[in-house]
Amino acid sequence: KISVLPPDVNVSDLYFTPDNGAIRFGLGAVKGVGEGAVSSILTARTADGPFVSFTDLCCRIDLRLNNRKVLETLIRSGAFDRFGRSRASLSAGLDTAIDIASAERDAAASTQSLLFDEPISKDHADSFPELPEWPFEEKIQHEKETLGFFLTGHPLERWADELALFGDVTAETAHEHVDENVRIVGLVGAIKKNQIKKGQNEGKTMAKLTLDDLTGSVPVTVFASLYEKVAGWLEGGRPILVSGIVRAAMAPGASDGSEEGAPVQVEIIAKEIQQLDGIREEKTREIRLMAPLAETTDETFLGVKRLLESSPGSTPVSLAVTKPGGYEARFNLPSKYAVRPSTALTDGLEKLLGPRSVRYVYA
């Protein structure tokens, strides 16, 4: 229950460190960032104080150790978020910052500059334009790739309603339901496929996968008859609903070195697997759109209107307009704006109104 804070180029050390009751991610723990690169950053920070911009950092560190690939990795990890620019902007402005740093170094090394005492520009303000942030899923997927896990968000956050509605256990509580039929919502993690070598299913494929949710991970076994039905779309990162039975993977009291009273190791034997994409649209009775008034322009509302009109159907739509301070006004839109729910419609509306702005009301 201790918070882990993202890497920060002005705070992080080489390794993980305590930070006001939390744990600060170490720069050296970012995948693809070597100790030499981190040493260059820490040396510059110690010598001349905190970095004030991304360009300032590029001008002060050794770009032979912190090459473009290393800097891109640090951007994706969130190590430069403190500069107040989106990660998309930093990534797009990376070459500009490197060019400024290289030009400054060339000028400093020039014999002519030394001879005539030409002043070297020290303007390290970022000179690249601000871009909208990467989509939420892309942003946190980069975190998973560079840090090993989701840190500032989780893909399942957008499925909060479905987690509560369709699942009755979590990875953390599954061990409390051994030999019971359960439903669990999660993301497909690693998948290992095995070809059956004998028996009535000889030659067919079964799979073992890791299911990740907001509380942890649990292994799931998918036997050949079910795997044949889902193999075409079952892949890592996909949100799914698994219905199955919890089995003890290790008998209680087995001599495995675990502490007495520790949770039983379990797995779920899958009986049915459904894609979460589409399930909420299929079961919804109303779509509710959340629109912060201060951030939603007339143009945005027109875009929403066009999207609704492009997906005519029978599911009613309501609009909840919010203002700071807890004010909310909810409107039931006229029946002519009723829609046929689809993942494409959901994605389009969330691009206009923001992540998790589309809520589903179920029976």
Disulfide bonds with the S-S distance in Angstrom:
none
